[in-house]
């Protein structure tokens, strides 16, 4: 967390490295200013002004008895009015030295006693320490040892009324102190407002009048005043840095705080003021000026300094007097070395944190030393709030666009309203409950950030802070509206519903992760109360953990959902093609498409989300980098463009290998399928096994080689990218200062730190390139697979009711021809075939191998669609895909599914029990509660019997059996022909049997033969009939 408090304090009381360097440099300076030195000073000041967003500046140098006043920039940006030596500025906390003189003038004439209690002069004044009223001495106010907290600055009322000072001090009634008075130093600007009220009470004059009469006039400071000036003549406009620029800011009046921060002066009077501090004897206030330089020796030092009457006294051996001043739209810095007779003052019309550093760098030039840029003077407050505002603005814009899309879908009735339910109300209540601590965190933020209330924080913080808070509230509101809208008008598409949510939450999770790091680092050596850090840490940690949980959970669901949808889509496409077209597809291709390719596409959600999130993170890093050093942003973006181009080139060279590896995977899976289906045949010969093993090994090896090449080249991409990033880091650390000596050290450090932070997102982006290539390959394979499957059957339309009763089936001039790979090469054909079969009829079809029996069976069952002619039932032409609804078949070879499909088992349970016993399977198989067979581990004959049982359970009007009895022993073969077939005939079934069992031909009502693709009548010879009768007997 960025602490406004620590930033303001460091500027107000001039703590830290820059101030110690200022005092050290001044004490060592022995050089005279010359034109070359002045030119260097002018160049340095203008550079720092530009960096520090300072519109106008007056520089006063008192060196070796010589006075130098330099002015820079504009007093008024709108009117282009330049700063002159007469331009007036608010001095901020440098006003306290004037107030101290006013008080000490009363001490000198015995009207005020520094040892006296404040309540001696202000009877109603009371403060508490641990619930007890304690007395505060006047000198405790003078030296900031009263124990009054720094945060009381925020209690100063906004007013220009005559009673402003009284109202300001009254806000402290019953104020709790941080420590007992006189025990420790704690800077609190309101201490000097209490001193001003004491001056009023004792002098019976308003403070501003007394200060003018007893300080300004005796010192002949004719251009110096306090409070709101009566005229704007020569008064510079004040600017507050917001959104990377100084912007005009009219601060409200704080008359009650005039004594602590609202003395107004110009370079001419400040030069006089510094001369009097160096040589008090030149003024009429010699004693009290000298008294104001005496430090408080009662309390420990703060940063090697002690406080005096409106001055910090350096105790590093230089014995310097120094102080900073910071108002909402002005800043100043004064440093005085009485021993060397040197002094410097910087007056600006901006609340820039560069003011002290400008003095430091000018003194380096005067000393003849190289200007060191070892730290960044920028407090980073505005840049941090500005970047946060920009990110929030983009977030709000994205949510608003998403919300408008949702509203348009509702208006166009693409989404339907769902009534309120207890579940929806519970979700809204939980969301509101979760928001409560975060809304409270927003409310508490000014107090946690700087100990301020909202009115004060709006004055002291940049406008970017206010906009950040507004955008946070807008973001929360838009998110809640969108969330509630989606509850009552839900998106039916899961991807459109979840992806925007995952995208947004992943951004918030990433930002919260950064916030966790910032909180941890801010807590080190921080004086903020523990409970603030604990509270915000838990809030941010809650976002981080819950966000990660939400993102990962939904990514897993989206990934699996994508895989599921793709597989269902592919299977649906497969089921819409004919068996004949499906036969042409390689099994290996089916396996790899349904498993590997769908898994790759399923993971694309994670890859693309990481890719987009990394882009956003990198853009945020570049914006922040650009706010520090534009050149660093240009270098980094240039390297990124180069790396992206190089990565794309290297990855593109691997595309062919990825494609070839994927094709080889199809071959490998086809060979694996061959093991499963043909293991019986392979097992017949050891040589056949070894040769098949060699084929599989060769395919696996080709896949390995292609995969190795593509994987290694992909790794080369990340390795080259990582190498270049490391080289860039090395160049930043070792080379920039060598080749670009004018680049500031702190800018290099910031560049390195941000680049280190960006390495993760940049690597993610670069590593995503080969992943995206793999996704592209898999997606193209899936598209090709789907496109290669012709859709000839419509499974989406309602099933047409079956004809009842079914009387006959007629084949009318049916022809079919097998085609080659180019769909034009002529191969084996059958037909034209004309045939009519009636119910209650048994038709035997015989024929030699290759005669076309199996092809005819596939036409009769609707598995093949005829090239010409048609099939009709009851004289009506049957559409494609409808014929098979009338048939049950047992093919050779037989395939059994574990589950009973298209069978209401409970309805046919009695039939199942009768036939399972009849087929001698009752002690081998049963149907489970899930409608599945308990086992399929049966002999080939048993499997065919179970397949026949399936037919009986389906109870279709037409049966087709392809060589059913071929695997049966003689007993079951006879039972099939002599018992089962006649029984089916009695049930009114239409029975088609493809067989070679000529001694059962007499069972058939009709016997036909396939010869060279033609179906002809076949008469059983008389000798054969006699043989059948003998065999039966």
Residue pairs with C-beta under 8 A, 6 or more apart in sequence:
1 448
1 449
1 518
1 519
1 522
1 533
1 536
2 379
2 380
2 381
2 384
2 385
2 449
2 518
2 522
3 449
3 450
3 522
3 526
3 528
4 381
4 449
4 450
4 452
4 457
4 460
4 461
5 150
5 151
5 449
5 450
5 451
5 528
6 526
6 527
7 353
7 379
7 381
8 326
8 450
8 460
9 15
9 150
9 187
10 16
11 324
11 326
11 331
11 353
11 355
11 356
12 92
12 93
12 187
12 189
12 324
12 325
12 326
13 93
13 187
13 302
13 312
13 323
13 324
14 312
14 322
14 323
14 324
14 333
14 356
15 302
15 303
15 305
16 303
16 356
17 375
18 356
18 357
18 359
18 360
18 375
18 377
19 303
19 312
19 314
19 322
19 324
19 335
19 356
19 360
20 303
20 304
20 314
20 316
21 360
21 363
21 364
22 320
22 322
22 335
22 344
22 356
22 359
22 360
22 363
23 314
23 316
23 318
23 320
23 322
23 335
23 337
24 316
24 318
25 360
25 363
25 364
25 366
25 367
25 369
26 318
26 320
26 335
26 337
26 340
26 342
26 344
26 363
27 317
27 318
27 319
27 320
27 337
27 339
27 340
28 367
29 63
29 340
29 342
29 363
29 366
29 367
31 37
31 366
31 367
31 368
32 63
32 64
32 66
33 61
33 63
33 66
33 68
33 366
37 365
37 366
38 68
38 70
40 365
41 59
41 70
41 362
41 365
41 366
42 70
42 72
44 358
44 361
44 362
44 365
44 371
45 57
45 59
45 70
45 72
45 358
45 361
45 362
46 72
46 73
48 54
48 354
48 357
48 358
48 361
48 377
49 55
49 57
49 72
49 73
49 354
49 358
51 354
51 377
51 378
52 350
52 352
52 353
52 354
52 355
52 357
52 358
52 377
52 378
53 239
53 241
53 244
53 245
53 246
53 350
53 352
53 354
54 73
54 246
54 348
54 349
54 350
54 352
54 354
54 355
55 73
55 74
55 75
55 77
55 237
55 239
55 246
55 349
55 350
56 71
56 72
56 73
56 74
56 75
56 82
56 83
56 87
56 236
56 348
56 349
56 350
57 71
57 72
57 73
57 83
57 346
57 347
57 348
57 349
57 358
58 69
58 70
58 71
58 72
58 83
58 85
58 87
58 89
58 266
58 267
58 270
58 345
58 346
58 347
58 348
59 68
59 69
59 70
59 71
59 72
59 267
59 344
59 345
59 346
59 358
59 362
60 67
60 68
60 69
60 267
60 270
60 271
60 274
60 343
60 344
60 345
60 346
60 347
61 67
61 68
61 69
61 70
61 343
61 344
61 362
61 366
62 68
62 271
62 274
62 275
62 278
62 341
62 342
62 343
62 344
63 342
63 343
63 366
64 341
64 342
65 341
67 271
67 275
69 85
69 267
69 268
69 271
71 82
71 83
71 84
71 85
71 87
71 267
72 83
73 82
73 83
74 80
74 81
74 82
74 83
75 81
75 82
75 83
75 84
75 87
75 236
75 237
75 349
76 236
76 237
77 237
77 239
77 246
77 248
78 237
78 248
83 236
83 349
84 234
85 266
85 267
85 268
86 223
86 234
86 266
86 267
86 268
87 234
87 235
87 236
87 266
87 267
88 223
88 229
88 234
88 235
88 236
88 264
88 265
88 266
89 236
89 264
89 265
89 266
89 330
89 332
89 347
89 348
89 349
90 238
90 261
90 262
90 263
90 264
90 325
90 327
90 329
90 330
90 332
91 261
91 263
91 264
91 265
91 270
91 325
91 330
91 332
91 347
92 261
92 324
92 325
92 326
92 327
92 330
92 331
92 332
93 189
93 260
93 261
93 323
93 324
93 325
93 326
94 263
94 310
94 323
94 324
94 325
94 332
94 333
94 334
95 192
95 226
95 258
95 259
95 260
95 261
95 262
95 263
95 310
95 325
96 189
96 192
96 259
96 260
96 261
96 310
96 323
97 292
97 309
97 310
97 311
97 323
98 211
98 215
98 216
98 226
98 263
98 310
99 192
99 195
99 196
99 199
99 211
99 259
99 260
99 310
100 142
100 192
100 195
100 292
100 308
100 309
100 310
100 311
101 214
101 215
101 285
101 288
101 289
101 292
101 309
101 310
102 196
102 199
102 207
102 210
102 211
102 214
102 215
103 112
103 138
103 142
103 195
103 198
103 199
103 309
104 288
104 291
104 292
104 309
105 214
105 215
105 285
105 288
106 112
106 199
106 202
106 203
107 113
107 114
107 288
107 291
108 287
108 288
108 291
111 202
111 203
112 121
112 138
112 198
112 199
112 202
113 120
113 138
114 137
114 138
114 139
114 142
115 137
115 138
115 139
116 137
116 138
117 135
117 136
117 137
117 138
118 125
118 135
118 136
118 137
118 138
118 141
118 194
118 198
119 125
119 126
119 135
121 138
121 197
121 198
121 201
121 202
122 169
122 194
122 197
122 198
122 201
124 170
124 173
125 136
125 169
125 172
125 173
125 194
126 133
126 173
126 174
127 133
127 134
127 136
127 146
127 147
127 148
127 172
127 173
127 174
127 175
127 176
127 177
128 134
128 174
128 175
128 176
128 177
129 147
129 176
129 177
129 179
129 180
129 181
134 147
134 177
134 180
134 181
135 181
136 146
136 147
136 148
136 181
137 181
137 182
138 195
138 198
139 145
139 296
140 146
140 147
140 181
140 182
140 191
141 191
141 192
141 194
141 195
142 191
142 195
142 296
142 309
143 185
143 296
143 298
143 299
143 307
143 308
144 185
144 186
144 187
144 188
144 191
144 307
145 181
145 182
145 183
145 184
145 185
145 186
145 296
145 298
145 299
146 177
146 181
146 186
146 188
146 191
147 177
147 178
147 179
147 180
147 181
147 183
147 184
147 186
148 172
148 175
148 177
148 178
148 186
148 188
148 190
148 191
149 175
149 176
149 177
149 178
149 186
149 188
149 451
150 186
150 187
150 188
150 189
150 451
151 447
151 450
151 451
151 452
152 171
152 172
152 175
152 188
152 190
153 188
153 189
153 190
153 452
153 456
154 446
154 450
154 451
154 452
154 453
154 455
154 456
154 457
155 171
155 172
155 190
155 453
155 456
156 168
156 171
156 190
156 193
156 254
156 256
156 257
156 456
157 164
157 167
157 168
157 171
157 254
157 256
158 252
158 253
158 254
158 455
158 459
159 167
159 253
159 254
159 255
159 256
160 228
160 253
160 255
161 167
161 255
162 206
164 253
164 254
164 255
164 256
165 193
165 196
165 197
165 200
165 206
165 207
165 255
165 256
165 258
165 259
166 197
166 256
167 256
168 190
168 193
168 197
168 254
168 256
168 257
169 190
169 193
169 194
169 197
169 256
172 190
172 194
178 184
178 186
179 186
182 298
182 299
183 299
184 299
184 300
185 296
185 299
185 300
185 302
185 306
185 307
187 307
189 257
189 260
189 261
190 257
190 260
191 260
192 259
192 260
192 310
193 256
193 257
193 259
193 260
195 259
196 207
196 258
196 259
196 260
197 207
199 207
199 210
199 211
200 206
200 207
200 210
203 210
205 213
207 258
207 259
208 226
208 227
208 258
211 226
211 259
212 225
212 226
215 221
215 285
216 222
216 224
216 225
218 283
218 284
218 285
219 272
219 273
219 276
219 283
219 284
219 285
220 272
221 265
221 269
221 272
221 273
222 269
223 234
223 265
223 266
223 268
223 269
224 263
224 264
224 265
224 266
224 269
224 273
225 263
225 264
225 265
226 258
226 259
226 262
226 263
226 264
227 253
227 255
227 258
227 262
227 264
228 253
228 255
229 235
229 264
234 266
235 264
236 349
237 248
237 349
238 248
238 249
238 250
238 251
238 327
238 328
238 329
238 330
238 349
238 350
239 246
239 247
239 248
239 249
239 329
239 349
239 350
239 351
240 246
240 247
240 249
240 328
240 329
240 350
240 351
240 462
240 463
241 247
241 350
241 351
241 352
241 382
241 462
242 249
242 382
242 386
242 462
242 463
242 464
243 382
243 386
243 389
243 462
243 463
243 464
243 467
244 382
244 383
244 386
244 627
246 350
246 352
247 463
249 328
249 329
249 463
251 327
251 328
251 329
251 459
252 459
254 261
254 262
255 262
261 325
261 327
262 327
265 273
265 347
266 347
267 345
267 347
270 334
270 345
270 347
271 345
274 334
274 336
274 343
274 345
275 282
275 343
276 282
276 283
276 285
276 289
277 289
277 293
277 321
277 336
277 338
277 343
278 336
278 337
278 338
278 341
278 342
278 343
279 341
280 286
280 287
280 289
280 290
283 289
291 309
292 308
292 309
292 310
292 311
293 308
293 309
293 311
293 313
293 321
293 338
294 308
294 309
295 306
295 307
295 308
295 313
295 315
296 306
296 307
296 308
297 306
299 306
301 315
304 314
304 315
304 316
305 312
305 313
305 314
305 315
306 312
306 313
306 315
307 313
308 321
310 323
311 321
311 322
311 323
312 321
312 322
312 323
313 319
313 320
313 321
314 320
314 321
314 322
318 337
318 339
319 337
319 338
319 339
320 335
320 336
320 337
321 335
321 336
321 337
321 338
322 333
322 334
322 335
322 336
323 333
323 334
324 331
324 332
324 333
324 355
324 356
325 331
325 332
325 333
325 334
326 351
327 351
328 351
328 459
328 460
329 349
329 350
329 351
330 347
330 348
330 349
330 350
330 351
331 348
331 350
331 351
331 352
331 353
331 355
332 345
332 346
332 347
332 348
332 355
333 344
333 345
333 346
333 355
333 356
333 358
333 359
334 343
334 344
334 345
334 346
335 343
335 344
335 345
335 359
335 363
336 342
336 343
337 343
344 359
344 362
344 363
345 359
346 355
346 356
346 358
346 359
346 362
348 355
353 377
353 378
353 379
354 377
354 378
356 377
357 377
361 371
364 370
364 371
364 372
365 371
372 745
373 744
373 745
373 746
373 747
374 745
374 746
375 745
375 746
376 628
376 744
376 746
376 747
376 749
376 750
378 628
381 461
381 462
381 465
382 462
382 464
383 624
383 627
383 628
385 461
385 462
385 464
385 465
385 467
385 468
386 462
386 464
386 627
387 620
387 623
387 624
387 627
388 464
388 468
389 464
389 467
389 468
389 471
390 623
391 511
391 620
392 468
392 471
392 472
392 474
392 475
393 471
395 471
395 475
395 504
395 507
396 471
396 474
396 475
396 478
398 504
399 475
399 478
399 479
399 482
399 504
400 478
402 482
402 500
403 478
403 481
403 482
403 485
406 415
406 482
406 485
406 486
406 489
406 491
407 485
409 415
409 489
409 491
410 485
410 489
415 489
415 490
415 491
415 492
416 489
417 488
417 489
418 424
418 487
418 488
418 489
418 490
420 488
424 487
424 488
427 487
428 484
428 487
431 480
431 483
435 476
435 480
437 539
438 476
438 539
439 476
441 535
441 536
441 539
442 469
442 472
442 473
444 532
444 535
445 469
446 452
446 453
446 454
446 456
446 457
446 461
447 453
448 528
448 532
448 535
448 536
449 457
450 457
450 460
450 461
452 460
457 465
458 466
479 504
486 497
490 497
491 497
494 558
494 561
495 558
495 561
495 562
498 554
498 557
498 558
499 558
499 605
499 609
501 550
501 554
502 550
502 551
502 554
502 555
502 558
502 605
502 609
503 609
503 612
503 613
505 547
505 550
505 551
506 547
506 551
506 609
506 613
507 613
507 616
508 543
508 547
509 543
509 544
509 547
509 548
509 551
510 613
510 616
510 617
512 540
512 541
512 543
512 544
512 547
513 544
515 540
516 537
516 540
516 541
516 544
519 533
519 536
519 537
519 540
520 537
522 533
523 533
526 533
551 609
555 605
555 606
555 609
558 605
559 602
559 603
559 605
559 606
560 602
562 598
562 601
562 602
562 604
562 605
563 598
563 599
563 601
563 602
566 598
566 601
566 602
566 782
567 594
567 598
569 786
570 593
570 594
570 598
570 782
570 785
570 786
571 594
572 795
573 786
573 789
573 791
574 582
574 590
574 789
575 793
575 795
576 789
576 791
576 792
576 793
576 794
576 795
577 789
577 790
577 791
577 792
577 793
578 790
578 792
578 793
578 863
578 864
578 865
578 880
579 858
579 863
579 864
580 858
580 863
580 864
580 865
581 789
581 790
581 792
582 789
585 788
585 789
586 666
586 670
587 669
587 670
587 673
588 665
588 666
588 667
588 668
588 669
588 670
588 671
588 672
588 673
589 666
589 669
589 670
589 785
591 669
591 672
591 673
592 662
592 665
592 666
592 669
592 781
593 781
593 782
593 785
596 662
596 665
596 778
597 662
597 778
597 779
597 781
597 782
597 785
598 778
598 782
600 774
600 775
600 778
601 775
601 778
601 779
601 782
603 775
604 775
607 768
607 771
607 772
607 775
608 768
608 772
610 764
610 768
611 764
611 765
611 768
611 772
613 761
614 760
614 761
614 762
614 764
614 765
614 768
615 761
615 765
617 758
617 761
618 640
618 758
618 761
618 762
618 765
621 754
621 757
621 758
621 761
622 633
622 636
622 637
624 754
625 632
625 633
625 636
625 750
625 751
625 754
626 633
628 747
628 750
628 751
628 754
629 743
629 747
629 750
629 751
631 743
632 732
632 747
632 750
632 751
632 754
635 728
636 728
636 755
636 758
639 724
639 725
639 728
640 762
642 724
643 720
643 721
643 724
643 725
643 762
643 766
644 765
644 766
644 769
646 717
646 720
646 721
647 717
647 720
647 721
647 766
647 769
648 769
650 713
650 716
650 717
650 720
651 713
651 714
651 717
651 769
651 770
651 773
652 773
653 713
654 709
654 710
654 713
654 714
654 770
654 773
655 773
655 777
657 706
657 707
657 709
657 710
657 713
658 706
658 710
658 773
658 774
658 777
659 777
660 706
661 703
661 706
661 707
661 710
662 777
662 778
662 781
664 699
664 702
664 703
664 706
665 703
667 699
667 702
668 696
668 699
668 700
668 703
671 692
671 695
671 696
671 699
672 696
674 682
674 692
675 682
675 692
675 696
681 688
682 688
682 689
682 692
683 689
710 770
714 770
717 766
717 767
717 769
717 770
718 763
718 766
718 767
721 762
721 763
721 766
722 763
725 755
725 759
725 762
725 763
728 755
729 752
729 755
729 756
732 748
732 751
732 752
732 755
733 748
733 752
736 743
736 748
736 751
737 743
737 745
737 748
792 865
792 880
792 881
793 880
793 881
794 881
795 881
799 885
800 879
800 882
800 885
802 885
802 886
802 957
803 873
803 874
803 876
803 886
805 839
805 988
806 839
806 873
806 874
806 886
806 957
806 958
806 990
807 838
807 839
807 874
808 836
808 837
808 838
808 839
808 873
808 874
808 875
808 990
809 836
809 837
809 860
809 871
809 872
809 873
809 886
809 958
809 990
810 835
810 836
810 837
810 871
810 872
810 873
810 875
811 833
811 834
811 835
811 836
811 859
811 860
811 869
811 871
812 834
812 869
812 870
812 871
812 872
813 831
813 832
813 833
813 834
813 868
813 869
814 830
814 831
814 832
814 833
814 834
814 859
814 866
814 868
814 869
814 870
814 871
815 829
815 830
815 831
815 832
815 833
815 866
815 867
815 868
815 869
816 829
816 830
816 831
816 855
816 859
816 864
816 866
816 867
817 826
817 827
817 828
817 829
817 830
817 867
818 827
818 828
818 829
819 825
819 826
819 827
820 826
820 827
828 850
828 852
828 855
828 1013
829 1013
830 852
830 855
830 856
830 859
830 1010
830 1013
830 1014
830 1015
831 866
831 868
831 869
831 1013
831 1014
832 868
832 869
833 856
833 869
833 1014
833 1015
835 1008
835 1015
837 843
837 990
837 992
838 990
839 957
839 988
839 989
839 990
840 985
840 986
840 988
840 989
840 990
841 985
841 990
841 991
841 1005
841 1006
842 981
842 984
842 985
842 991
842 993
842 1003
842 1004
842 1005
842 1006
843 991
843 992
843 993
843 1004
843 1005
843 1006
843 1007
843 1008
844 993
844 994
844 995
844 1001
844 1003
844 1004
844 1006
844 1007
844 1008
845 853
845 856
845 857
845 992
845 993
845 994
845 995
845 1008
845 1009
845 1010
845 1015
846 853
846 994
846 995
846 996
846 998
846 1001
846 1007
846 1008
846 1009
846 1010
846 1018
847 853
847 1009
847 1010
847 1011
851 1009
851 1010
851 1011
851 1012
851 1013
852 1010
852 1012
852 1013
852 1014
853 962
853 994
853 1010
854 962
854 994
855 864
855 1013
856 1010
856 1015
857 889
857 891
857 960
857 962
857 992
857 994
858 864
859 866
859 871
860 871
860 887
860 960
860 992
861 883
861 884
861 887
861 889
861 960
862 871
862 880
862 881
862 882
862 883
862 884
862 887
863 884
865 880
870 877
870 878
871 877
871 878
871 883
872 878
873 883
873 886
886 956
886 957
886 958
887 956
887 958
887 959
887 960
888 950
888 951
888 954
888 955
888 956
888 958
888 959
888 960
889 951
889 959
889 960
889 961
889 962
890 944
890 947
890 948
890 950
890 951
890 960
890 961
890 962
890 964
891 962
892 962
892 963
892 964
892 966
894 940
894 943
894 944
894 947
896 933
896 936
896 943
896 946
896 947
896 950
898 932
898 933
898 936
899 930
899 931
899 932
899 933
900 927
900 931
900 932
900 933
900 950
900 953
902 954
903 931
903 950
903 953
903 954
905 912
905 927
905 931
905 953
908 953
908 955
911 952
911 953
912 927
912 949
912 953
913 922
915 949
915 952
916 922
916 925
916 926
916 949
919 942
919 945
919 946
919 948
919 949
919 972
920 945
921 938
921 942
921 945
921 946
921 949
924 935
924 938
924 942
925 933
925 934
925 935
925 936
925 938
925 946
926 933
926 934
927 933
927 934
928 934
933 946
936 943
936 946
938 946
940 967
941 967
941 968
941 969
941 972
944 964
944 967
944 968
945 968
945 972
948 961
948 964
948 980
951 959
957 988
957 989
957 990
958 989
958 990
958 991
958 992
959 984
959 989
959 990
959 991
959 992
960 991
960 992
960 993
960 994
961 991
961 992
961 993
961 994
961 995
962 994
963 994
963 995
963 996
964 976
964 993
964 995
965 972
965 973
965 976
965 977
965 995
965 997
966 996
968 976
973 997
973 1000
974 1000
977 997
977 1000
977 1003
978 1000
978 1003
978 1032
981 991
981 993
981 1003
982 1003
984 991
985 991
985 1005
993 1004
998 1020
998 1024
999 1024
999 1027
999 1028
999 1031
1000 1028
1001 1007
1001 1020
1001 1024
1001 1028
1002 1020
1002 1025
1002 1028
1006 1017
1007 1017
1007 1018
1007 1019
1007 1020
1008 1015
1008 1016
1008 1017
1008 1018
1009 1015
1009 1016
1009 1017
1009 1018
